[in-house]
Amino acid sequence: MRAAGRTTTMWWYCLVLCAGSSATDCPPVPATAMAGQRATANATALAAREVAATLRRDAPAPGAAADVLRAVLRSRDDFLLVLRNRVFVDRAFLTKSKHAAHAAFVASVAKRVRLANVAYRFSAGTRGVKRSSCRPVPTAVIAKVGGHRQCGALVPNPYFGPDLDAWDVAEDVVPFATRSSKALWRGNISSRPCDKDAGNRARLEACALSVERPDLFDAYCPHVNGCAPRDPDQCDAAGERLVAKTYGGDVFPHSATTEAMRRAFRAPEKMARGYVEPRKFASSKYLLHLPGAFTGSYSRNLNGLWRRGAVVLLWAAAYAEFYFPALEEGRTHLVVDACSAPSVIERLNADPRRAEALATAARAVHDSLLCADCLARYFASVIDHFRRHFALGPVLDHDRRSIADCSQLDLLEVRGARPWRDPYGRALPNGHLDLRNVSVAECARLFSVEGG
């Protein structure tokens, strides 16, 4: 999506890309959800506005609320229910990866803000929901590989949780001027089928830049065993086109293979430089973010970059997360690719005042959108949008008798989770959840006429 007014807010970024002989050879980076929109004072409202637009596209003429809710509750392995500010799922819900973390996140939100009654389907897929699986019911997703036009309302990914109390942590304060002037990234590169390899291809491009320009880039795999890219000549643009056809949204152009990529592929040991602890990221002026290795969509690494007091450089891609509409390219962050990145960093190094202003704006993204209370407020707003668009209130608040068959459900109440931090990104184990079994009799009372 191309944001209104973007040309007037991009003067410095255009200067970066257009000045100098190396920059003029770079084609323009295509506009995607990463461009964001013109930032406003109320960033949460701007992000939530995209939810309303999504619901109008997904369900322009919603059915009767009771029918919508019955359809949601029949999806035992992906529905989440909030009643009386308590969180319920079916036992089948916990058979899917990342579902436990999402349920714990919602329970954590409910401790900060009172959540209205709601029921929705949840997808933890890194690419979002396929076109063939879109339904006119409340649906929450954590990412959209092709941008906002895919179905589903975006909610925070599970790695912001599971417990919001543990999310807001004090960060090391390192004066900007004393930091490294290289773009820092660490992550693995693997070999995936061509329709899932876009993220790994981007990672290979970035690591190849580090091999060629170690004066500007510190983007490497933490160890050689985690640096196993696919031959860059094996995949063409057909993979990206297939993803767009399957999921909807935008097709991001396939990057051409360079000699630097081929050299890096043949010598993976040159792309491995050791693990960097997350807190050490505050020692760099520039933090590079690359698409996820699994499918080329979101990566959990971005969650924590905004608060580190550095310039955030997003590697150009088509995917979207919930807060992207509230970003403003050229003010809150910069979007780069393999061609433009060296010139961008050179220009930032030559203009430290501008670099520090970008770093300050990136920190404001965390403080206004990604702090614990910010995440809770945004999620509560998504629930409110679900309720309004599908007119769920009269049924869920006053007469729930006809929407669920408790004999077919195996309800659990999710009350929270023990802290969980895993360096390899593994999902929250079910054993870390604070769960309570809900009997059939109690289930029947929950869906009684009294509501509330």
Secondary structure, DSSP 8 states (H G I E B T S, - for coil): ---TTHHHH-HHHHHHHHSSHHHHTS------GGGB----S-HHHHHHHHHHHHHHHH-SS---HHHHHHHHHH-TTTEEEEETTEEEEEGGGGGSTTHHHHHHHHHHHHTTS----EEEEEE--TT---GGG--SS-EEES-BTT-TTSSSEE---GGG-S-HHHHS-------GGGSEEEEEEE--B----GGG-HHHHHHHHHHHHHHH-TTTEEEEBSSGGGB----TTS--THHHHHHHHHH-S---------HHHHHHHH-GGGGB-----GGGGGGEEEEEE---TTTSS--GGGGGTGGGSSEEEEE--S-B-TTGGG-BBTTTBEEE-TTTHHHHHHHHHH-HHHHHHHHHHHHHHIIIIISHHHHHHHHHHHHHHHHHHHT-HHHHHH--TTS--GGG--EEEEEEE-----TT-----GGGEEEEE--HHHHHHHTSTT--
